[in-house]
Amino acid sequence: MTTVDDLVEPGDRLSAVRSDGERPLADLAPGARATVTRVTTAGSPATARRLRDLGFTPGTVVQVVRRAPLRDPVVYLVKDYEVCLRRAQAACVYTVRADG
């Protein structure tokens, strides 16, 4: 069984995991699958809107495909297509571990 800590590479946390298991998309390790719970406006309202336009909406399952050698940017599989985000952008998307 995969635990929440298995989804994150050691020393690679942008923020603490909440008690309900919610964590930023940027904290997930390659291969991890998660369900989007919310998109914040921490960066800017325009960034949050663009992320929602790209498919990062509550209930959407996202998979971390690969990470660049210097850890930024990261490629995510969203609704059958790949999206590349910087870690700062991915930190605006909050997720919980996907079932299954």
N, C-alpha and C positions, 0 to 999 in steps of 0.2 A: 504494500500500500504506500502510495506517495504521500508524504507529509508536506505541509506548507513550506517548511524550511528546505525541502528538496527542490523547490521551484526557484530558489535564489542561490546564486553563486556566492561563496563566502566573501565577505568584505565588499559586497556590491549592493548595498542598501542605500537608497536615496532618503528613505524615511522609515519609521517604525511600522510594523504590521499592527493593524488595529485588532482589538479583541475579537471582532467578528470575522477576521481573516482577510479583510480588505487591504489591498496593497496597490501601489502604483504599477502600471504596466512596465515602466522602466526597470523595476526590480526583478522581473522574471528572467530566468535562465533560458538559453536556447532549448527548444523542444517543449517547453511548458505551454499548456493550454489554460486559458482563463476566460471568464465571462465578464464583460464590461458591466460595472454597476453605475458609474457616473463619469461625467467629464466636467472638470472644474475650470474656472476662469482664472486660475492662479497666474498663468502667463499673461493672458489678455483675453478679453471676450472674443476677439477675432480669431485667435488660435483655437479656442474651445469650439467655436462654430465650424471652423475648417476641419477639425478632427471629427466632429459629428457628420459633416458632409462627406468625409472619407469613409464613413461606415462605423466609426467607433461610437456606437449608440448603446444604451443600456439593454442587456440581454444578448448582445452579440458575442459569439465565441471568437477569441483571437488566439493565434498560436505564434510563438516566437520562432522564426525560421532560422535566422543567423545574425551574427553580430560582426561588425567590421573588426579588423585586427586591433585597432586602438579603442575598441568598445563603443564607438559612436560613428556612424548611425547604426540602427538596428532594423532588420527587415521583419515585418509581421504579416501573417496570412489572415486577411479579414474578408469574409464573404466571398471566398474563392478567388481573391486576387491579392497580390503582394503590395504592401505599402512600406516605404522606408521613412523612419522618423528619427529625429535626434532625441537623445535621452531627455532633454528639457521638455520637449513636446510630449513624449510618452509619459512623463511624470504628471501630466494633467489628466491622464486617463486612469481611473481606479477600477480594480478588478477583484474578483474572488476566484478561487480555483474552480475550473470547469468540472462538472460531473462526467464520469465516464472515462 
